[in-house]
């Protein structure tokens, strides 16, 4: 892990920023904010093992590196979509469609 100038933030050997002392990636905190519209206080309620200071540092890091992290988010979403296409519908979805429930 490499320390950064952001308190609570470290970067692993693959270049992924984490909250120091946790397994929480910065991108995970950002996605909580983006997907649910959560404030730092709500993120803290949902993830009580993270302090408000850690959460605010994660968000500050994101805003200062937004273009780079947004590209990472887009890449991850693209990978998920490719996997979905490759795997096809799940057996549960298939059964629900056959029964007219979807």
Residue frames as qw, qx, qy, qz and C-alpha x, y, z in Angstrom:
[[0.000, 0.887, 0.461, 0.000, 0.00, 0.00, 0.00],
 [0.394, 0.240, 0.003, 0.887, 1.12, 3.52, -0.80],
 [0.099, -0.650, -0.473, 0.587, 0.07, 6.45, 1.34],
 [0.262, 0.660, 0.391, 0.585, -1.43, 9.52, -0.30],
 [0.100, 0.184, -0.234, 0.949, -1.73, 13.15, 0.71],
 [0.582, -0.405, -0.260, -0.655, -5.37, 12.37, 1.58],
 [0.298, -0.308, 0.746, -0.510, -5.86, 11.38, 5.18],
 [0.712, 0.056, 0.585, -0.384, -7.26, 7.83, 5.44],
 [0.809, 0.541, -0.010, -0.228, -6.58, 6.99, 1.76],
 [0.426, -0.470, 0.702, 0.323, -4.01, 4.50, 0.47],
 [0.692, 0.514, -0.303, -0.407, -3.38, 3.04, -2.97],
 [0.884, -0.186, 0.428, 0.035, -2.69, -0.67, -3.41],
 [0.427, -0.361, 0.637, 0.530, -0.08, -2.23, -5.68],
 [0.383, 0.437, 0.723, 0.374, -2.62, -2.33, -8.55],
 [0.079, 0.160, 0.152, 0.972, -3.30, 1.41, -8.26],
 [0.373, -0.601, -0.614, -0.350, -6.70, 1.02, -6.57],
 [0.060, -0.413, 0.383, -0.824, -7.46, 3.62, -3.86],
 [0.561, -0.413, -0.717, 0.030, -8.80, 2.23, -0.56],
 [0.418, -0.799, 0.108, -0.418, -9.79, 3.59, 2.80],
 [0.267, 0.493, -0.744, 0.364, -6.80, 2.85, 5.00],
 [0.208, -0.174, 0.821, -0.503, -7.21, -0.04, 7.42],
 [0.699, 0.277, 0.432, -0.499, -10.27, -1.40, 5.60],
 [0.431, 0.093, 0.789, 0.429, -11.08, -3.39, 2.51],
 [0.319, 0.795, 0.451, -0.250, -13.37, -0.59, 1.28],
 [0.472, 0.211, 0.378, 0.768, -12.48, 0.86, -2.10],
 [0.051, 0.316, 0.073, -0.945, -13.06, 4.56, -2.73],
 [0.278, -0.041, -0.628, -0.726, -15.21, 3.61, -5.68],
 [0.294, -0.405, -0.865, 0.034, -17.59, 1.69, -3.37],
 [0.102, -0.522, -0.434, 0.727, -18.26, 4.81, -1.29],
 [0.127, 0.262, -0.306, -0.906, -18.74, 6.84, -4.45],
 [0.274, -0.180, -0.816, -0.476, -21.19, 4.31, -5.89],
 [0.184, -0.517, -0.754, 0.361, -23.25, 4.47, -2.68],
 [0.020, 0.505, 0.132, -0.853, -23.48, 8.22, -3.14],
 [0.196, 0.189, -0.552, -0.788, -24.27, 7.96, -6.86],
 [0.263, -0.214, -0.898, -0.280, -26.71, 5.03, -6.74],
 [0.314, -0.585, -0.727, 0.174, -28.63, 5.98, -3.62],
 [0.005, 0.774, 0.096, 0.626, -27.96, 9.70, -3.28],
 [0.704, -0.570, -0.347, 0.244, -26.66, 9.09, 0.23],
 [0.058, -0.926, 0.248, -0.277, -25.02, 11.88, 2.20],
 [0.350, 0.439, -0.737, 0.376, -21.80, 11.15, 4.10],
 [0.420, -0.263, 0.583, -0.644, -23.92, 10.76, 7.24],
 [0.894, 0.116, 0.068, -0.427, -26.17, 8.18, 5.57],
 [0.707, 0.428, -0.557, 0.086, -23.14, 6.30, 4.22],
 [0.018, 0.409, -0.735, 0.541, -21.84, 6.23, 7.80],
 [0.691, -0.104, 0.392, -0.599, -25.17, 4.84, 9.05],
 [0.918, 0.280, -0.136, -0.246, -25.06, 2.13, 6.39],
 [0.794, 0.280, -0.396, 0.366, -21.36, 1.39, 6.97],
 [0.488, -0.863, 0.017, -0.130, -20.77, 2.16, 10.67],
 [0.847, -0.253, 0.119, 0.453, -17.22, 0.74, 10.51],
 [0.462, 0.419, 0.144, 0.769, -16.28, 3.82, 8.43],
 [0.209, -0.564, -0.340, 0.723, -15.84, 7.14, 10.19],
 [0.321, 0.899, 0.263, -0.143, -17.23, 10.35, 8.74],
 [0.147, -0.798, 0.427, 0.399, -13.62, 11.48, 8.28],
 [0.439, -0.121, 0.813, 0.362, -12.85, 8.40, 6.20],
 [0.430, 0.628, 0.645, 0.062, -15.98, 8.87, 4.11],
 [0.151, 0.955, 0.044, -0.253, -15.31, 12.57, 3.51],
 [0.267, -0.607, 0.610, 0.433, -11.69, 11.80, 2.56],
 [0.490, 0.179, 0.808, 0.273, -12.94, 9.16, 0.11],
 [0.353, 0.818, 0.454, -0.016, -15.33, 11.64, -1.48],
 [0.047, -0.900, 0.232, 0.365, -12.65, 14.35, -1.61],
 [0.402, -0.318, 0.744, 0.429, -10.29, 11.91, -3.34],
 [0.472, 0.484, 0.717, 0.169, -13.04, 11.07, -5.83],
 [0.240, 0.930, 0.232, -0.153, -13.81, 14.69, -6.68],
 [0.140, -0.805, 0.438, 0.375, -10.10, 15.41, -7.19],
 [0.170, -0.273, 0.873, 0.367, -9.73, 12.31, -9.42],
 [0.633, 0.355, 0.415, -0.550, -13.24, 12.19, -10.85],
 [0.610, 0.560, -0.372, -0.419, -12.38, 11.67, -14.51],
 [0.221, 0.387, -0.895, 0.028, -10.09, 8.72, -13.76],
 [0.268, 0.041, 0.865, -0.421, -12.51, 7.07, -11.33],
 [0.646, 0.420, 0.188, -0.609, -15.53, 7.65, -13.59],
 [0.535, 0.479, -0.624, -0.309, -13.67, 5.82, -16.36],
 [0.036, 0.190, -0.955, 0.227, -13.08, 2.95, -13.92],
 [0.493, 0.244, 0.589, -0.592, -16.79, 2.89, -13.03],
 [0.657, 0.502, -0.172, -0.536, -17.73, 2.84, -16.74],
 [0.352, 0.417, -0.831, -0.109, -15.25, 0.03, -17.38],
 [0.175, -0.034, 0.907, -0.381, -16.69, -2.02, -14.53],
 [0.595, 0.370, 0.355, -0.619, -20.26, -1.47, -15.73],
 [0.586, 0.515, -0.466, -0.417, -19.25, -2.52, -19.23],
 [0.150, 0.283, -0.944, 0.085, -17.67, -5.70, -17.86],
 [0.387, 0.157, 0.745, -0.520, -20.86, -6.52, -15.95],
 [0.645, 0.485, 0.041, -0.589, -22.99, -5.95, -19.04],
 [0.455, 0.474, -0.710, -0.254, -20.70, -8.16, -21.13],
 [0.051, -0.120, 0.956, -0.262, -20.95, -10.92, -18.52],
 [0.536, 0.301, 0.498, -0.612, -24.75, -10.61, -18.47],
 [0.642, 0.516, -0.277, -0.494, -24.90, -10.97, -22.26],
 [0.303, 0.406, -0.861, -0.047, -22.50, -13.91, -22.19],
 [0.156, -0.015, 0.903, -0.399, -24.39, -15.73, -19.42],
 [0.318, -0.336, -0.680, -0.569, -27.87, -15.10, -20.79],
 [0.547, -0.517, 0.009, -0.659, -30.94, -14.95, -18.60],
 [0.173, -0.299, 0.848, -0.402, -30.81, -16.72, -15.27],
 [0.218, -0.216, -0.939, -0.156, -32.88, -19.89, -14.84],
 [0.001, -0.494, -0.648, 0.580, -35.06, -18.05, -12.33],
 [0.234, 0.454, -0.098, -0.854, -35.80, -15.23, -14.77],
 [0.251, 0.087, -0.806, -0.529, -36.52, -17.78, -17.49],
 [0.138, -0.352, -0.916, 0.130, -39.04, -19.63, -15.28],
 [0.077, 0.539, 0.414, -0.730, -40.71, -16.38, -14.21],
 [0.258, 0.352, -0.378, -0.816, -41.07, -15.31, -17.86],
 [0.220, -0.076, -0.921, -0.313, -42.50, -18.71, -18.80],
 [0.124, -0.498, -0.806, 0.294, -45.12, -18.27, -16.08],
 [0.054, 0.733, 0.381, 0.561, -45.87, -14.73, -17.24],
 [0.510, -0.753, -0.295, 0.293, -44.64, -13.22, -14.00],
 [0.354, -0.516, 0.199, 0.754, -42.07, -11.01, -15.73]]
